[in-house]
Every structure is written in structure tokens, then in C-alpha cells.
Amino acid sequence: MLRYNKNLKEFSRSLRKNMTDAERLLWERLRGKQIKGYQFCRQKIIGNYIVDFYCPKAKLIIERDGGQHYSTEGKERDRKRDAYITHLGLSVLRFSDRDVFENMQGMLEKIGESL
């Protein structure tokens, strides 16, 4: 079982209720075991982080990155976060909002290959 910061529960719930358009669109394709029968969770707390989507069976995290992830500070935060997550034995796939809107099929294929 993965450890998590219980203080993030309310924030995680808030993120699930207020998903961005890109998150909502991607969630529609991940939910209900649509990809190879694998179940995904959304806004999952892992340690002190909240990941966008998590597949426990495959130990796979999918991050949907908006504009803030491309700043110098955002890249550094993501690097630290990914290092922590991979240290736990999990894999991370990152996609941009643009990928969600313009290359959904390609994204789903890459996710399927990673399961």
C-alpha cells in the first residue's frame, strides 16, 4: 500500500470535482476499465503529491500537463516529483493538454503499450 498525506484528502476531492476540460476528456477515455481492462483512479494522493491518474495494477501514473509545467519552476517541481514517484517503483507518462485535444488516439496507444 502506498503512503499518502491525509491532509491532502479534501484538496484531492476538490480537484476531482473541478477537473479541467483536458482532464475531463482524458478521464472519459480511462474510466470504466476501457483500456485493456485496467482500472484507473483520478486525483490519487501518493506521498505528498496528488497525481492526475493512477493505475494500481500497472503501477502507472498519467500526468496531464498544463502551461504551468513548462516554466523553469514547473519543470523542477515535476523532476522532483517524478524522482520520488519512480523511487516507489511507479512509472510516469506525461502528456500535454495539446496532446489530449489533438492526439487522443496516439496517447491512448502509448498508455496501452505501457500497461
C-alpha positions in Angstrom: 0.0 0.0 0.0 1.2 3.5 -0.9 1.6 6.0 1.9 -0.2 9.3 1.5 -0.6 12.6 3.2 -4.1 12.6 4.8 -4.1 16.4 4.9 -4.5 16.3 1.1 -7.8 14.5 1.1 -10.1 17.5 0.8 -7.9 19.1 -1.9 -7.9 15.8 -3.8 -11.7 15.7 -3.7 -11.9 19.3 -4.8 -9.7 18.6 -7.8 -11.9 15.6 -8.8 -15.0 17.9 -8.6 -13.3 20.7 -10.6 -11.4 18.9 -13.4 -10.1 20.9 -16.3 -11.6 20.3 -19.8 -8.4 18.2 -20.7 -8.7 16.1 -17.6 -12.4 15.5 -18.1 -11.8 14.4 -21.7 -9.0 12.1 -20.8 -10.9 10.7 -17.8 -13.8 9.8 -20.1 -11.4 7.5 -22.0 -9.7 6.0 -18.9 -12.6 5.3 -16.7 -14.6 2.1 -16.6 -11.6 -0.2 -17.5 -11.8 0.9 -21.1 -8.1 0.2 -21.8 -7.2 -3.5 -21.7 -9.5 -3.9 -18.6 -7.2 -1.8 -16.4 -8.8 0.4 -13.7 -7.6 4.0 -13.2 -8.2 6.3 -10.2 -8.2 10.1 -10.6 -6.5 12.7 -8.4 -4.8 10.0 -6.3 -2.7 11.0 -3.3 0.8 9.4 -3.3 3.0 10.7 -0.5 2.8 14.5 -0.5 1.7 14.6 -4.2 -1.6 14.3 -6.0 -1.3 12.6 -9.3 -3.8 13.1 -12.1 -4.5 9.4 -12.9 -3.2 6.2 -11.4 -3.4 2.6 -12.4 -2.5 0.5 -9.4 -2.3 -2.9 -11.3 0.2 -1.5 -13.8 1.9 0.9 -11.2 1.4 3.6 -13.8 0.8 7.3 -13.3 -0.5 9.5 -16.1 0.1 13.2 -15.8 -1.7 15.8 -17.9 0.4 18.9 -18.0 -0.9 22.4 -18.5 1.1 25.5 -19.2 2.5 25.9 -15.6 4.5 22.7 -16.1 6.7 24.3 -18.8 8.1 27.1 -16.7 11.6 26.6 -15.1 10.0 26.2 -11.7 7.3 23.8 -13.0 9.9 21.6 -14.7 11.9 21.5 -11.5 8.9 20.6 -9.4 8.0 17.8 -11.9 11.5 16.5 -11.9 11.5 16.2 -8.1 8.0 14.7 -8.1 8.9 12.1 -10.8 12.1 11.2 -8.9 10.0 10.5 -5.8 7.4 8.5 -7.7 9.9 6.4 -9.6 11.7 5.7 -6.3 8.5 4.0 -5.2 8.6 1.7 -8.3 6.0 3.5 -10.3 6.2 4.7 -13.9 5.1 8.2 -15.1 3.7 9.1 -18.5 3.3 12.8 -19.2 1.1 14.4 -21.8 0.4 18.0 -22.6 -3.1 19.5 -22.8 -2.5 19.8 -26.5 -1.9 16.0 -26.8 -5.3 15.5 -25.1 -7.1 17.7 -27.6 -5.2 16.9 -30.7 -3.7 13.4 -30.4 -6.0 11.4 -28.1 -5.6 8.2 -30.1 -1.9 8.4 -30.0 -2.0 9.0 -26.3 -4.3 6.0 -25.7 -2.0 3.8 -27.8 1.0 4.8 -25.7 -0.9 4.2 -22.5 -2.0 0.8 -23.7 1.6 -0.1 -24.5 2.6 0.9 -21.0 0.1 -1.4 -19.3 
